[in-house]
Amino acid sequence: MNDMDKAKKLAGEEAVHYVKNEMKVGLGSGSTVYWMIRKLGELVQQGLDIEGIPSSNQTAQWAKDFGVPLTDFSKVAQLDITIDGADEVDRDFHLIKGGGGALFREKVIAMAAKELIIIVDKSKLVPHLGSYPLPVEVLPFGWEVTAKNIALLGAQPIIRKKDEQIFVSDNGNYILDCSFGEINDPKKLHKQLIQLVGVVETGLFVNMANTVIVSNGSEVEVITS
């Protein structure tokens, strides 16, 4: 296991300390969350009584593999806690998410939770958002027009592909990876993007995270807002 994997494992396993009995838990997506769900499964086998709502089909499969019980929003009005990863975290706890393509459902479970905990390796901490291209989920119909309108805001949108085919999200939408450069006003940019016809959601998570758990592979730091 390399240092980055060790960091992800440490951060993911630290996060389960925030999960208490009878909680409803939002389960994020990504490689760091994998370790969190794996550890959560061990605690469930030891008697922890929780239910989770997954943010992606992959997360749902991990939960099934590790024995974490699942529920959905037809049965749960609010989540006690959501634990998720991020592609970038700035000094104000603003996030870029969506590298795995699950940004819409990740935002739903983040908004539905009393507390959002972000788990990352140290490389994800940045002074300003924007080095990582911003994922924007868009409707397939007319995505080319949507991309042109996003470009007018100063970005270079690139349609995401996987195995040489256009990547399709779990919601049946496309992802545009948009290079804006340094994003100094994430709230303003999100508002501009979300108003465009064809945009479903953006990967900007503004004023949502309460706690960030960071690991460098050998130790863990917990930062609170």
PLY file of the C-alpha trace (Angstrom):
ply
format ascii 1.0
element vertex 225
property float x
property float y
property float z
element edge 224
property int vertex1
property int vertex2
end_header
0.00 0.00 0.00
1.49 3.36 -1.05
1.47 6.51 1.11
-1.63 7.96 -0.57
-3.61 4.77 -0.01
-2.45 4.72 3.63
-3.63 8.31 4.01
-7.03 7.51 2.54
-7.38 4.46 4.78
-6.47 6.43 7.94
-8.85 9.28 7.13
-11.68 6.92 6.24
-11.30 4.85 9.39
-11.08 7.95 11.60
-14.44 9.14 10.32
-16.36 6.16 11.69
-15.73 7.46 15.22
-18.41 10.08 14.47
-21.04 7.44 13.69
-23.19 6.54 16.67
-25.85 3.93 17.32
-29.20 4.42 15.54
-27.81 7.12 13.23
-28.96 7.59 9.64
-25.77 8.07 7.66
-25.11 9.54 4.22
-22.46 7.46 2.48
-20.36 9.41 0.01
-18.39 8.12 -2.96
-14.78 7.57 -3.88
-11.66 5.72 -2.83
-11.38 7.30 0.64
-15.03 6.53 1.39
-14.34 2.89 0.48
-12.18 2.55 3.61
-14.81 4.26 5.73
-17.54 1.86 4.58
-15.27 -1.11 5.06
-14.59 -0.07 8.67
-18.26 0.75 9.22
-19.11 -2.79 8.13
-16.83 -4.18 10.83
-18.63 -2.13 13.47
-22.03 -3.25 12.18
-20.91 -6.86 12.56
-20.01 -5.99 16.17
-23.51 -4.67 16.85
-23.60 -1.04 15.62
-27.18 -0.26 14.59
-27.25 2.23 11.69
-28.74 2.71 8.25
-27.05 4.41 5.33
-28.12 6.16 2.14
-25.54 5.73 -0.64
-24.60 8.47 -3.09
-23.74 6.15 -5.97
-24.31 2.66 -7.29
-20.69 1.84 -6.44
-21.18 2.96 -2.84
-24.34 0.88 -2.58
-22.37 -2.15 -3.74
-19.61 -1.54 -1.18
-22.24 -1.25 1.56
-23.74 -4.55 0.44
-20.31 -6.20 0.31
-19.43 -5.08 3.85
-22.84 -5.58 5.42
-23.87 -1.96 6.00
-27.71 -1.74 6.03
-29.22 0.72 3.55
-32.39 2.79 3.43
-33.70 5.61 1.22
-35.39 8.99 1.39
-38.87 7.48 1.19
-38.25 6.27 4.74
-35.83 8.91 6.09
-36.48 12.66 6.15
-33.10 13.76 7.51
-29.65 12.26 7.94
-27.69 12.61 11.16
-24.36 12.73 9.40
-22.89 12.45 5.91
-19.30 11.34 5.33
-17.77 11.98 1.93
-14.52 12.71 0.15
-13.53 15.72 -1.98
-11.28 16.56 -4.90
-10.28 19.91 -3.40
-10.85 21.63 -0.05
-9.93 25.29 0.38
-9.13 27.20 3.59
-12.81 28.19 4.00
-13.98 24.56 3.70
-15.44 25.14 0.23
-15.17 21.99 -1.88
-14.85 20.73 -5.42
-16.44 17.32 -5.77
-17.55 15.11 -8.62
-14.35 13.49 -9.82
-16.13 10.16 -9.60
-19.24 11.50 -11.31
-21.62 11.27 -8.32
-21.79 14.98 -7.48
-25.60 15.35 -7.72
-26.41 12.55 -5.28
-23.47 13.59 -3.08
-24.98 17.06 -2.80
-28.40 15.62 -1.96
-27.05 13.58 0.97
-24.85 16.49 2.09
-27.79 18.90 2.15
-29.97 16.36 3.98
-27.50 15.88 6.85
-27.16 17.73 10.13
-23.38 17.43 9.78
-21.08 16.96 6.77
-17.67 15.39 7.42
-15.11 15.41 4.61
-12.31 12.84 4.53
-9.24 13.49 2.37
-5.55 12.89 2.00
-3.39 15.95 2.53
-2.91 16.59 -1.20
-6.54 17.69 -1.48
-6.01 20.80 0.72
-5.53 23.89 -1.46
-5.31 27.68 -0.92
-7.91 28.27 -3.65
-10.23 25.99 -5.59
-9.71 25.54 -9.30
-6.56 23.55 -9.99
-8.87 20.56 -10.29
-11.34 21.02 -13.18
-14.84 21.68 -11.86
-17.30 18.88 -12.70
-20.70 20.11 -13.86
-23.51 17.62 -14.42
-25.61 18.49 -17.48
-28.55 17.05 -19.37
-27.50 15.03 -22.43
-29.94 16.87 -24.70
-28.21 19.93 -26.07
-25.11 19.46 -23.92
-23.07 21.14 -26.66
-25.12 24.34 -26.19
-24.75 24.11 -22.41
-20.99 23.72 -22.81
-20.82 26.86 -24.98
-22.74 28.85 -22.37
-20.42 27.60 -19.61
-17.45 28.64 -21.75
-18.82 32.19 -21.81
-18.22 32.28 -18.04
-14.51 31.78 -18.66
-14.12 27.99 -18.59
-12.83 25.36 -20.95
-15.47 22.60 -20.69
-14.50 19.09 -21.74
-17.05 16.31 -22.00
-16.02 13.46 -19.70
-15.34 10.13 -21.37
-14.70 6.62 -20.13
-13.34 3.86 -22.37
-13.63 6.29 -25.31
-17.38 6.66 -24.72
-19.18 9.63 -23.15
-19.38 9.01 -19.39
-22.96 8.72 -18.12
-23.72 9.46 -14.47
-25.93 7.24 -12.30
-28.67 9.78 -13.07
-28.29 9.32 -16.82
-26.59 12.68 -17.35
-23.27 13.86 -18.77
-20.38 15.51 -16.92
-18.49 18.54 -18.22
-15.09 19.01 -16.60
-14.59 22.77 -16.62
-11.21 24.45 -16.16
-11.84 27.93 -14.73
-8.43 28.48 -13.23
-8.39 29.93 -9.71
-11.93 30.17 -8.32
-11.98 33.12 -5.94
-15.76 33.29 -5.43
-17.18 29.74 -5.43
-20.63 30.90 -4.29
-20.98 33.35 -7.19
-19.72 30.85 -9.76
-22.11 28.14 -8.55
-25.01 30.59 -8.81
-24.02 31.58 -12.36
-23.71 27.96 -13.47
-26.86 26.60 -11.85
-28.94 29.26 -13.62
-27.91 27.98 -17.05
-30.49 25.87 -18.86
-29.19 22.32 -19.09
-27.08 22.42 -15.92
-28.32 19.88 -13.38
-25.79 20.53 -10.60
-22.25 21.75 -10.02
-19.41 20.20 -8.06
-19.03 23.34 -5.94
-20.04 22.60 -2.34
-20.11 25.99 -0.61
-20.56 26.50 3.15
-21.56 22.89 3.67
-18.69 21.06 5.41
-18.45 21.15 9.20
-15.38 18.97 9.73
-12.47 17.92 7.54
-10.42 14.85 8.43
-7.00 14.98 6.79
-4.29 12.34 6.71
-0.75 12.30 5.36
-0.40 8.52 5.64
1.12 8.41 9.11
-1.17 10.63 11.17
-4.62 12.18 11.11
-5.65 15.81 11.70
-9.24 16.85 12.39
-10.07 20.43 11.36
-13.39 22.01 12.30
-15.01 25.13 10.88
0 1
1 2
2 3
3 4
4 5
5 6
6 7
7 8
8 9
9 10
10 11
11 12
12 13
13 14
14 15
15 16
16 17
17 18
18 19
19 20
20 21
21 22
22 23
23 24
24 25
25 26
26 27
27 28
28 29
29 30
30 31
31 32
32 33
33 34
34 35
35 36
36 37
37 38
38 39
39 40
40 41
41 42
42 43
43 44
44 45
45 46
46 47
47 48
48 49
49 50
50 51
51 52
52 53
53 54
54 55
55 56
56 57
57 58
58 59
59 60
60 61
61 62
62 63
63 64
64 65
65 66
66 67
67 68
68 69
69 70
70 71
71 72
72 73
73 74
74 75
75 76
76 77
77 78
78 79
79 80
80 81
81 82
82 83
83 84
84 85
85 86
86 87
87 88
88 89
89 90
90 91
91 92
92 93
93 94
94 95
95 96
96 97
97 98
98 99
99 100
100 101
101 102
102 103
103 104
104 105
105 106
106 107
107 108
108 109
109 110
110 111
111 112
112 113
113 114
114 115
115 116
116 117
117 118
118 119
119 120
120 121
121 122
122 123
123 124
124 125
125 126
126 127
127 128
128 129
129 130
130 131
131 132
132 133
133 134
134 135
135 136
136 137
137 138
138 139
139 140
140 141
141 142
142 143
143 144
144 145
145 146
146 147
147 148
148 149
149 150
150 151
151 152
152 153
153 154
154 155
155 156
156 157
157 158
158 159
159 160
160 161
161 162
162 163
163 164
164 165
165 166
166 167
167 168
168 169
169 170
170 171
171 172
172 173
173 174
174 175
175 176
176 177
177 178
178 179
179 180
180 181
181 182
182 183
183 184
184 185
185 186
186 187
187 188
188 189
189 190
190 191
191 192
192 193
193 194
194 195
195 196
196 197
197 198
198 199
199 200
200 201
201 202
202 203
203 204
204 205
205 206
206 207
207 208
208 209
209 210
210 211
211 212
212 213
213 214
214 215
215 216
216 217
217 218
218 219
219 220
220 221
221 222
222 223
223 224
